[in-house]
Amino acid sequence: MAGTLSPWPNTRQGDKEHPVITLQYLLRARGQTITVDGIFGPKTDAAVRAFQKSRKLTVDGVVGPNTWSALIIEVRRGSEGDAVRGVQEEFQFRDLSGDPSKGPQVDGVFGAETEAAVRGFQEAIHADVPSMAVDGIVGPMTWQALVSGMLSF
């Protein structure tokens, strides 16, 4: 029997670390002026609410499935910016070596190393979720698998 993707997390004020850093990068990619510090504090809450209002979503400060779906930006090789940093942060989160020089660097440039990490992640998810494309493109399914913490330990 085929598996399913883990659901989008509900992320809210008071949360720390994963997936708050990715959320902050995506908010920045969507034009919000915010510091990426991994802490969902009052400034992140205000940015989430401003984004939700701009997209005519429920303005509650909770980043659930609808807000995540509106926040994500498809990225692929050649993409640059904060959305790419969000993807790269996801691979840093999954790196158990404790060495930030391992895996894709959080530099905002979607190059060969980031693409290889994305493809490897997609292949691993595809083994359980056959509908996961292994194309090196971070679209809605790949974002959901990353943000929901799949394959993290």
C-alpha positions, 0 to 999 in steps of 0.5 A: 500500500502506498504511503502518504505525505505527512500533513502540513504542520500548524506553526504558531507564535511560541514555536522555535526551530523547525520549521520556523526558519523555513517559514521566515525565509518564505515570508521574506521571499513573499516580501515581508521584512523579517529576521530569520532567527528560528523564533516565532515571536511577535514580529513573525506573527505580525508578518504571518498575519500581514501575509494572510490578510494580503492573500485573503486567508483567515487572519489568525497567525497560525501557519496551517495548510492554507497559509503554507500552500500560499507561502511556498514558491516553486524553485529549481536549478537556477533559482535564487533567493530566500525561497531557495534558502528555505529549501537549503535550510531543510537539508541543514535540518536533516544533516545529523553530522553537526557539521554545517559545511556538509550538504547544501549551504544556505546561500540562496543559490539553487545549484548542482548540490541543492538539486542533488539533495532535492532529487535524493530526498524525492527518491526516498519519499517516492519509495513510499509515496509513488506520486512524488516526482523525482525531478529536482524541482521543489513544488507543492508536494516536495515542500510539504514533505520537507516542511512536515519533517519527513525523513528527519530524525 
